[in-house]
Amino acid sequence: MQLPSLVAGRGSLFPGIGMKRLLAAFVILSILGACSVSFSPGGETGLPEPTPGTPAQQQEAVTAAREYIDMIDRGQYSRTWERAGPALKDLTNELVWTNTLKLASKLSEGKPEREIQGLGFATQVDVGGPIGEYAFVVFASRSGGMSLSEKVVMQKAGGDWLIVGYFANKQTTFGTKKG
């Protein structure tokens, strides 16, 4: 019995994908795994200041962000790509996006408890990026002995909030300091 090769090509786990493409996808995933986006209030970014939006806008954005988080929790990564905004689709492809979500979802232990930590609206979220209507919702998440900050960035297109970014940062608590 011959086991499939882990590399690309015939008889592999990735049939039809050339070695160069597989290596390129691995490099891109490695780079994306090390990336983070921050909305730095202290530094000069050249970006417009986020606004709080109206209560109706806030509710609409939070509802959409929770839907995307639920899709990620259930492993429905391709479904998030189907609902991705133009800013994301112009930047990457479905394979890179879904694999990035798979890696990011491994940060949490099961489905974490979440509460909203931040919310804002802006006309641009990246220097040089397209101008439009954007919302970002930040969740403080807890699961077991670790904390996780999750940020969902969305772009308004066709009347809907479409996902254009998901960022997760894990913080593990090993113990408490006793005084």
N, C-alpha and C positions, 0 to 999 in steps of 0.2 A: 504494500500500500504506500503510495507516494503522497506526502503531505504537501499542501500548496505552499509555494514560496511566499515570503512576506514582501518581496520586491515586485516590481511591475512586470508585466508580460504574460505570456501563456502559462497557464497552470499556477497563477499567483492569486492572491486575495484581491488584487486590483487588476483584473483582466482588461485589456484594451487601453490601459494607461501606460504610456512610455515611461521609462526610467527618468528621463529628464523632467517630465511633467510631475511625476511623483516627488522627485527631489525638490523641484520648485515649490510645490504645494507645502512640503515639509518646512522649507525655509520661510515661506510666507507665514505659515502658522506659528513658527518659532518667533518671528518678528512681531506678529500681532499679539502673541501671548505676553510679550514684554512691554507692549504699548499701554499707555493709559492717557485719558483725556481729563483735564481739569479745567474748571472755570475759576481761574485764579483772580480773586478780588483785589489783591495787592499789586500784582504786576501789570505792566502796560501790555495789553494783548492786542489792541487794535479792534477788539470786538465790542459790539454794543452791549451795554449793561442789560442783564436779564430783568424782566418785569414780573410782578406777581400774577398778572392776568386778573380776569373777573372770576367770581365764584363759579359761574357757569363754565368758563374755560377750564378752570382748575378741575372741576368734576369730570368733564369730558376727557381731559388729559390723563387723570388718575385712572379712570375706568379703562382707557385704552392701554395704559402701561401695565395694569394688572392683568389684562387679557394676554399681553405678550409674555409677562412673567409666568403665567399659568401654562402657556404653550411650551415655554422653555422647561418648566418643571416636569411636564408630561413627555418631554423628549420630542416634541413636534417642531423640530428645527426647520424642516422644509416648509412647514406652514408659515413660519415667521418670514421666510424668504418670499413667499407668495404675497405677503402683506408688507414687503419692504418698500421704502420710499426711494425716489429717484436719486437722492444724494448717496444712498448706500449702494444701489445697483450700478451707479456710475463709478464707484470706487473699487468694487470687488465682484466676486462671482459667488454662486450658490454653494459650491464645494468649500471654498474658504470660509464663508459665513457660517455654514452649518457645522463644520468641524471646529471653528472657534467657539461656537455656542456649546458644543459637546465638551470641550476642554473646560470652559468656564463653569459649566454646570457641575463639574466634578468637585468644585470648591466647597459646595455645601453638602452636608450630611442629611440626605432626605429633603423634605420640603420644609424650609425654614419658616419661622414666624416673622412676619414683616410689618413694619410700620413706616409711614412716610416721614422721611427726614428732611426732604427739600423738594421744591417745585419751582419752576421758572419758565419763562417764555422769552424767546429772542428771535431776531431776524437773521442771525447768522451764528453758527456754533463752531466754526473753524475758520481761521484766517485763510483767506483765499477760496473758501468754500462758497457754494451758491447761497445767495440771499433768498430768504423765504420765510415761512412761518414755522418755528420750531418750539418744541416743549421738551423739558427734561424733568424726570421724576426720579428722585433718589430715595431708595428704601434702606432702612437700617434693618438687617436681618439677623436672626439668632437661630442657631441649631446646635444642640449639644453644648460643648464648651467653646464654641467659636462664634465670632461676630463677622458679618459680611456686609459690605456696603455695595449695593447694586444700583446702577444708574441706567435708566432707559431713556434714550433720546429718540424723539419722533419728529417727523416733518408732516405738515398739513398739506395734503394733495388730494384734489377731487372731493374735498369736504371731509376727509377721514384723516386720522392721525396714523401715519405709517412709520414703522420702526426704521431708524437709520443708525442706531448704535445701542450696544449693550456692554456695560463695563462692570466687572465685579472685582472687588478687593477684599481679600480674606484677612482677618485678624484673629489669631488664636490666643485665648487666655489660658495660661498654664497654672495660675494660682493667684491668690490675693495676697497683698502685702499687709502684714499685721503690724500695728503700731504699738 
